[in-house]
């Protein structure tokens, strides 16, 4: 099947990394993402693909992941990918 590779990484962000930012960042860079590709839009794209995923279950996601600061999709997006991109002061590799 052909499609955006981020469709599959949405499941990895939820089921494998369970919101662990460091793990997801290492996984994505090992797969071939450049650090510049781990931008602020990535968590929103991963959440969109997670919601569109064939086996999506938003209720389960909300039970498993850390609580977002508010109950909006914009607040949930960084929680689902837990800020896979480096933050402004995060210079770790």
C-alpha positions in Angstrom: 0.0 0.0 0.0 1.3 3.5 -0.8 0.7 6.5 1.3 2.3 9.0 3.7 4.8 7.2 6.0 3.5 9.3 8.9 0.3 7.3 8.8 2.3 4.4 10.2 4.3 6.5 12.6 1.1 7.7 14.2 0.6 4.2 15.6 4.2 4.0 16.7 3.8 7.3 18.6 0.8 6.0 20.4 1.3 2.3 20.9 5.1 2.0 21.1 6.4 5.2 22.5 3.3 6.0 24.5 4.1 9.7 24.4 7.8 9.3 25.2 9.4 12.3 23.3 12.9 11.1 23.5 12.1 7.6 22.2 10.0 8.9 19.3 12.6 11.5 18.4 15.3 8.8 18.3 13.1 6.4 16.3 12.2 9.1 13.7 15.8 10.2 13.2 16.9 6.6 12.9 14.3 6.1 10.3 15.8 9.0 8.3 14.1 12.2 9.5 16.3 15.2 9.6 16.1 17.2 12.9 14.6 20.1 10.9 11.7 17.8 9.8 10.7 17.3 13.4 8.9 20.6 13.5 5.9 22.0 15.4 3.5 20.7 12.7 4.6 17.0 13.2 2.5 16.3 16.3 -0.6 17.7 14.6 0.0 15.5 11.5 0.6 12.4 13.6 -2.6 13.1 15.6 -4.5 13.5 12.3 -3.2 10.2 11.0 -3.9 8.6 14.3 -7.5 9.7 14.2 -7.8 8.5 10.6 -6.0 5.2 11.2 -8.0 2.1 10.4 -7.9 0.9 14.1 -8.3 4.4 15.7 -9.9 4.5 19.1 -9.8 8.0 20.5 -11.3 7.0 23.9 -8.4 4.5 24.4 -5.8 7.1 23.4 -7.2 9.5 26.0 -7.0 6.7 28.7 -3.5 5.8 27.8 -1.7 9.0 27.1 -0.8 11.8 29.6 -3.7 14.2 30.0 -3.5 17.3 27.8 -3.7 20.7 29.4 -7.2 21.2 27.9 -9.7 19.0 26.0 -9.0 20.2 22.5 -7.3 18.5 19.6 -4.7 21.3 19.5 -3.8 20.4 23.1 -3.9 16.7 22.5 -1.5 16.8 19.5 1.7 17.5 21.4 0.6 14.8 24.0 0.1 12.2 21.3 3.6 12.8 19.8 4.9 14.3 23.1 6.8 17.0 21.1 8.9 14.7 18.9 10.8 17.7 17.7 13.4 19.4 19.8 12.2 22.2 22.0 13.8 25.6 22.0 16.3 24.6 24.8 16.5 20.9 24.0 19.9 20.3 22.4 20.2 16.6 23.3 20.7 14.0 20.6 
